[in-house]
Structures are given as C-alpha cells and as structure tokens.
Amino acid sequence: MATFTRFSTDDVVITTEKVFTNTFSSNTLTAVYTASTQNVDINNDRTASGLFYKDVYDAAAASAGSEIQYAISYGNKAGSGSKSFTDADVGISATKTIYSQYRSLVYGDETRNFTFNGHEPKGIYVLNVERARYKQALRLGSLNLTLGTGAPGTLHLTDDSATSSGSAVLTNLGRQYNIVSGSSGVRLGDNLTQVTDSGSYGLFYPDAGIIILNEDTLDATAADGGIGLATAESSNTNDENITKLYNAIGTGASFELDTQEDISSQFYFVRAKNKDFNYSTNASYIDANGNLNFTSMIDNPVSYITTVGLYNDANELLAVAKMSQPITKDFTKEALIKVKLDY
C-alpha cells in the first residue's frame, strides 16, 4: 500500500566531505608527449596553435586511450619570442596574446604586469591543467614538479601552502600561492626569493588549475638556483620557448598533482513506525478486489520493505533506494532506514 510520509527537518541531514584523487592519469607523470598536429614551422607560422600552447599527453597522442593532461604556454609582455601576426604589427604576437590573456584573468586589467615577490620578468611560462582533470580545485601541498635540462642539478618545485599555513592572496582566479623550491607544500629555506634578484619561482592558482612560472628564475644557472632554461626573446622570431619547458619537464620526469572535490551527501532518515507500512498492494498479498488473500493477516499483517521512494510535493518519484535484503514489518516492529544521496 503506497503511503506518503513527509520528512521533518530532523529527518534530513546534509554533510560535505573532501575527496582527493590523482589529477593525472597516473600518480606521477614520468613521460610527456605532444601531438604532431601542433608542430610549428618556425620560419613561417604566425598563428598556429602550437605558438600559443602545446597540449601534453600521458602517452603518444595517436595511441588508443591517450589523454590530454595539461597545456604549456609562454607569454611575453613585449610580444618577443614569436613572429608577429603581420609584418606591419611587430610585437603583436602569440606570446603577447598569452601574456595579456593571463594578466587579464588574474588581475582583471591589461595594465598590471606579473611580479614574483617584487621582481617583474619580461616573460612567463604557464601550465594549465586540463579542466576535466582537476574537478573543483587542485589540492594544496600536492604539487611536486621536477625540472631539468641535462645540466648539473635539477629543480624541485612545489607550492608554499604548508609553509604559509594556508594563507593565500585572493585574485580573480581565486586563491594564489607561491611556487617555491621544496616539496609537498613546504619551502626550502627561509626566503621566498630563492634566486638572487629574480624573485620567486612562480604563482599557483589551485582554484583555476593554473601554474605560472617566472622565466628569470628558470633561466638562472644551476649554481644560482635555476636550470639554465635559456628562454629566448627575439623580436619577430619563433623561439620555441614552449618546447624548452616541455623538454625540461620531460627531463625531470616527475610531475605529481592531486585534485580536490567536495562531495555533498544528503541523508534521509526514513522512520517506519509500528503502525505504518504493515500492508502491501502486492498481487500475492491482495486479490483483484483489494481483499487480503490470507485471512490470518486481517488482524496480524506482515509486510516486507524492499524499496524506499523519495517524492516531491506533487507525489512525483524523484529517487529510489533498494534494500540489501527485505525488512520484515508488522505492528510489533519499527524500522529506521538511512537513505544517502551524493551529489
């Protein structure tokens, strides 16, 4: 017998739980791949997609099951490092477009330049995590990126969320932390500027899945805390700086990053009191006229709860919960069923 019982406020509880998973296809990306379709003709291309960004895959792009993990871009405030869109507009190029795009995203205007602990480089590198991979945000303290160029030493980068005790600068892209030398959110040493006269290594935006790196710190020698990346800033020339960082990530062969998702759960406590839900409209229970098939159940009915339906005020079925096994119900028994909805 269909019985509708309205939930009271005490019957509904909402909770939120943080769930952490790997951002990338594997816990640690140890190899990187790009697609040949983004290769650039350095002598002629002006607007090819590979001048703006390169997608990085977890396997050969043409292989079955390969997936984009993140994209690499290079931006320069003067437009250096790539050919101008036209010969008449020197400096209006892919690198200037990228710099302006991210400047606008972070600061909301086209006049403020990127600074890293007070230092303002001419160019930036950007790692933009594929949107579907980081759910709601990147997990603080999970960034561990190793860069190398084959020169002596490698560079291990992380965010400084643990060192800063979670304190962040708020921007148009959400929270902003610094990229520093260290691991798992802990900065090595006491100074945010870890390369003399070059500021911090970069900025981390966990809510937008974006990492912005300071080119001057990466170009510094290994002895000074860099990797000798050798960023080029030629005028009206495709210098392929994106490829340089791509190779440095490949040489480092270790990129770890976790994603965070808040899962809200709504619990409905269904209370079957002793006087309720003791009859059924099942064909084995009643005949075509609505009479009980077994007279012994007239004064002592027994039913079995197998399903709970959640309805709206118009009695429209919205969700169904199935029991793992039937629950016996009669006038001497009560049942408390907890229904959980995740969203």
Disulfide bonds with the S-S distance in Angstrom:
none
